[in-house]
Amino acid sequence: MSRQNIFILSFAGIILILSIIIIWWIFSSESEVLNPGQLSSGLPEQEIVLPSALPQATLLPEQRQQLKLIATGDITSFWSVATTTVQYFKEGSGLWEAEYFNPQVQESKIELGVNLKNVLSVYPSSLNKILIEYAPEGNNQSLFSVLDLETNDLKNLDQNIWATSWSPKGDELLFYYSDSPLYYQEEETPESRYLGIMNDDLSGEETIFNLKMARDLILSWIADDKIYITQKPSGLINQTSLVYDFKTRTFENFLTGNGLILKWDKLGNYGLLFFTQEEGRNPSLKLINKDAVSLGTFPDITLPEKCVFSNSEPILYCAISQDIPLAAVWPDDYYQGAFNLSEAIYKINLQTFEAEPLIEQSVFEIRGIDLSPDDAHLLFYDLRSKGLYSLNVE
C-alpha cells in the first residue's frame, strides 16, 4: 500500500472518530438534565418548539374594557371561589372577598377570629377548603392551617409538618412530618420523620412510610396513584425529583437537574418543567408528560408559577418577559428580589404551540395567576400597581 493511500485512510479514520465524539456529546448534553436513560422513554424524535420570538403584545381598546381592577393593596395570595367571586389575603388586614364579574361591588372583609400574617401561599381543594402556608412573626419555619370556606373554621396543622398537598379529590392531605432537631445535639433524642395522610378535617392520621429527607420538600399529589417529591428549587444545587407509586409502593427517580420546578395540570397528564444548567445559568422551560417526556420547548423563559392551565382545554396562560437577565442565578436571584421583570400575558395553544398576546408588555410584574372555574376570567396580581385584576378571556 502506498504512502498516499495510508495517509488517506488515516485521515478518514480521524474524521470518523471525531464525528462519533461530536454526536455523543450532542446527545449526552441533553440527557444530563432530563436523564432519559432512567425513565421509561426519552425525548421524542421531533420535539415541538415555539417560534423563535413571541409576537409583540398589544392591548386593543376592546380588550382594555375587559380588564377590570378588583382590589388594591399588599395582596399576598388569592383564589377563585365561584364563577364571580375571588377571596384574598391582604397583609396585615386579614381575609377579603370581592366580585371580579362586577368590580363596582365593594370588597368585604371576612372575619376569621384570627389575623393570619405573612401568608406565603394558598392551595385550594376541590371541596371548598383552603390550605394556607404562613410564617408567624419571629419564626423562621412555615406553618400550615386549613380554612373551611363554608364555615370559616380555621384549623392548625402540627408545627412539625413541613410540607403538604391535597389529594386529587380534595378529601385527604398528604404531609411530611419531621421532629428531628435543626442543629446537632450531643445527646441523641428520639425522632420521627415520615410521609403520612390525614382527612381534610385533620383527623385519621396514617403513616405511609418512614422517610428521612431534607425538610425543604415540595409535595404534589396529582394522580390517584402518584406522588411527586421535589426540593425547593435552587440553580446552585443539582436536585432530584422522585415519584412514589401507591400501587407498587416503590420510589423512582423522575428527573435530575439544577433549579427544578414542576407545575402540573389538574389531571396530572401534562406539566411545566423549569430547570437550569450549573450555577443557575441558561434557564429552560419545557412542556412534559407524566413520563417526563418533553413535548415542547419554550423559547421565552418564565417560571411555572406564572402560568395556569385551562380547566377544560389544551390552553396555557403565561406571564412572560422578553427581556430577562440570563446572567442571573435562576431562580434564586428572582426569588431574592435581585431584579424585576416586565411581563406580558400570553394565551398558548398546547396543540399547535401558537402564542396569542393578551396584555401589552412593560406594564405588569405578575405574582399569582389563576382562572375562574368556567375559564371565562383570568385573575392575576400585579406587584407594580399592587392591583388584583380580572381579564375576560372568553
N, C-alpha and C positions, 0 to 999 in steps of 0.2 A: 504494500500500500504506500502510495506516495505521501510526501510530507504535506502536500496541498490537501489531499483527501483527509489525512489525520487532523489537520487544522480545522477543516470544515465540520467534521464530525464532533470535535471537541467544542467548537463554538455553538453548534446546535444543542449539545448536551447541557451547556451552561444556560442557554436560553430556556430550555425545558425546565431545569431546576428552579430558575428564577420565577417562571410562570407559576409553578406549583406553590412556591413560597408566597407569592402575591395573592393567589386565590385563597390559600389557607388563612392568610392574615385578614382578608376582607370578611370572610365568613366567621372567623373566630371573634372578631371585634364586636359583632352584633350579639353573639351568644354570651359574651362576658356580662352583659346587662340582663338579658332575659333568661339566660340559662335554659334554652330549649332542650338541651340534652337530658335535663332532669324532668321534663314534662312529657305528657302523652304524645304531644306533637309540637313541632317547631313553628317558625313563622311561615305564613302562606307564600307560595312561589311568586304571586303577583299581589303585593301589598298595595292597597289603595292609598294614595297620598293626595292631600288637599292641594288646591292651586298654590303656586309659589308665593302669592301675596293675596291677602283678603281684599275684596273691593272696598273702596273708600266709603265709610259710613256717613250717611246723611239722615237728617230727621225732617221729613216733609211736614208742611203745615197741618195736614190732617192727622199725622202721627203725633204732633205736639198736643193736639186736643185729646189724644188717647192717653197721654202721660199725665198722671194725677199725683199730687203730693198728698200723702195720707197723714203723716205726722212728722214732727221735727224733735230734735233732742239727741242726747247721747244714748241711742238705742243699741243695746248690746246683742240682743237676739230677738227673732220674731218667727212666727209660724202662722199658717193659714188654718183656721178652724172651721170654716164653711165657705160656700161659694161667694160670699160677700163680706166676710169678716176676717180680720187679722188681729192677733194678740202679740204683745211685745213687752220686753223689759226695758225700762229706762233706768240708767244708772242713778242710784240714789233716791228714786221715787217709785219703785215697785212695778207692778204689772198693770198694763193698759190694754184697751181694746178699741178698735176703730173699724169703720166700714170702708173698704177700698173701692167698692162699687159706687158709693156716694160719699166722697170725702167732705161734703158740706155738713154732714152729720158730725157733731163734735165727738172727740175721743172721750172715753170714760175710764175711770180707774177701777180696778178690781181689787177688793180688799182680801188679803190672804191671812191677816193676823200676824204676819212676819214680813219684814222688808229684806228680801234677798239682795245682797250687794255683790258686785264683781261677778256677775253672771258671765260665764265663758262661752257656753254652748247649750243648745236645747235640742232634744231628739224626740219628735212627736211619734207616738204609736198609732196604730190603726184603730185603737179602741178608746180614743178621747183621753189619753193620758200623755203627759209630757215628762221626759227625763231631763232634769236640769243639772248641769255641771257648774259649780261656782267655787270661788276662792274666798273664804272668810278672812276678815281683816286679821293680820298678824299670823296667818297660817299659810305656809308655802305649799301645802297639799290641797289639791282639788277635792271637793266633796260632792255628793250626789243626793238629789231629792226627786221624788215623783209627785207631780201635780195632777190631781183628778179634775178635769175640766168641767165635769158635771156637778161636782160638789164643792170645788175649790179647796178640797182637802189636800194638805201638803204633808208627805211623809219622808223622813230622812233615812238614807241607807247607812249601813255601818261605816264608820270612819276608816276602816281598814280595807274597804273596797276601792280599788284603784282604776278599774276600767269596767264599762258596762255596755250592753247593746240589747235592744228589743229583739224578740223573736219575730219571724216573718208575719205571724198572725197578731202580734202585739199583746199576747196574753201571758208571756213569760219574759223574765230578764236574765240574760247571761251576764256573769260578773267574774272578775278576778279578785281574789281575796289574798292579802298578804299582811301578816302582823310581824314580819321579821324586822329587826331594828335597822334604822337607816345607817348607823355607824357601827364600827367594830366594837364589840364588847369582850372584855377579858373572860368573863364568865358566860358560858353558853346558856341560853334560855330556850325553852320550847317555843317553836314557831310553826305556823301553818301557812302554806301557800298552795292555793288550788283554784281551779276553774269550777264554777257552780251555776246552778239555775234556781230561780225562785219565781213565784207567781207575781202577777202585776200588782197585787196588793201587798207585796213584800213578805208573803207567807210561804210555807212549804219549801224552805231552802234545802237544796240537794247538791251534794258534791259529785261532779262528773269524774274528775281525776286530779291527782296532785300535780302541780305544775310549778317548777322553780324557774322563774324568768324575771327579767328586769321589770320594774313597776311601770315604766313608761309605755304601756301597751295600748293598742287600739284594737278593739274587738268589733267584728262585723258578722252578724248572724243573718245572712242574706237568704240562702235557700234553706229548706227544712232540714236538710241533712248535712249542711256545710257551715263551718265557722272559719273565718279568716282572721289571722292574728298578725299584726304588724307592730313595729315600734313607732314612736313619734319620730317624724322624718327629720333627717339631717344629711345634708350633702357631704358632710365631712366623715361620715361613717358608712361602711359597707354593711347593709342591713339585709335580713332575710324575712320574707313573708311566708307564713305557714298556713296550711289548710288542714282542718280536722274533719274527718268523715265520721258522722254518727253511726252509719251503717256498719262500717268495717272497724270502727274505733281505732283508727290509725292517723298518724300525722304524716304529711308530706311537705317538702319544700315547694312553695308555689312560685316565688320569684326571689331573685337576689340582685341587689344593686344599691347605689347611693341615693339618698333622698327619696325613698319610695313613698308614694302617696297613692291610695286606691280609693275610688268612689264608684259604687255600683248603682245600676238602675234598680227599681223596686222589686223586680223579679229575679235579680241576680244573674241575668243572662249576659249582660254587657257591662263593662266598666271602663273608667278612665284611669290610665296608669301614667303617673308623673315620675320621672327618675332623672338622675344626672350622672355625669362621669365623675372621676375622682376629684376631690376638693370642691364639690358642688358646681363644677363647670359644665357647660354645654347641656342645659336642661332640655328634656324631650317630653312630649305628651303623645300618648297613643290611645287608641280605642282597642280594647281587648275583649275576648270572650271568657267564659268561665274556665276554659282550659289554658288560659294565659297565651292564647294565640293572638298575635297582633292583626287587627283588621284594618287599621289605617293609622297614618302619622299626621299630626297637625303641624304645619309649618310655622304657625304663630303660637307662641307658648303662653299658657295661662295655668293657674293652679286649679285642680279638680274642684275645690270648694267654691270656685267662682263659676261653676256650671251646674245646670239642673236638667235632668232627663224629663221628657214629656211623660205624662201618666198613661197615654194611650197610643202614641205614635212614635215612629223611629226618628224623633226630633230631639236635638240638644240645643239649649240656650246657654251661651257663654259670654262672660265679660272678658274681652281680650284687648291687650295693649300691643300696638305695633312697634313700640319703642321701649324695649326692656334692656336693662344693663346686663349684658351677657358675662361681663367680668365679675359679677357679684357671686357670692356663695349662695346657691339656691338649695332649698328655700329659706335657709337660715336668716340671711340678711333681710329678706322681706318681712318675715315674722318679727324680727327685732326692730323694725322700723327704720332700717338704714336708707331706704329710698321709697318713693311713692310712684304710683302708676297712673296714667291717663288712659281710661278704658272706654271701648265701645261695646255694645251688646249685639251679638250675632245669633241668628237662628240657623242652625246647621242641620241639613238633611243627612241622616246617617246611612241612607241607602245610596245616595249619589255623592255625598260629601260636598254638596254645594252650600255656600255660606251666603246668607242674606243679612245685610246690616239693618239694625232696628234703631239704634241710638248713635248720634254723632260722637266721635271720639274727642278727647281732651276736655271732657265735661265731668265725668264721674270717676270715682275710685270705689269699686264695689266691695262691700263686706257683707256677705249674705245674699243669697238669691234663691227664690222659690217660685213654685207655680200654684195657682188655685186648684182645687180638686177637679174642676171641669176644664182645666187647661186654657181658660179664657184670659186670665190675667197673670202677668209676670210681676213678681214682687221683688224689690231689691232695696238695700240700704246703701246710701252714698256717704262716704267718710268726709268728703269735702264740704258738702252743704248740710251734713247731719240731717238728711231727709230720708224718710221711708216713702218709696214711690210704688205705684202700680202702673203697668203698661198693658193696654188691651192688645192681645196678640191673636185674636180670633180672625 
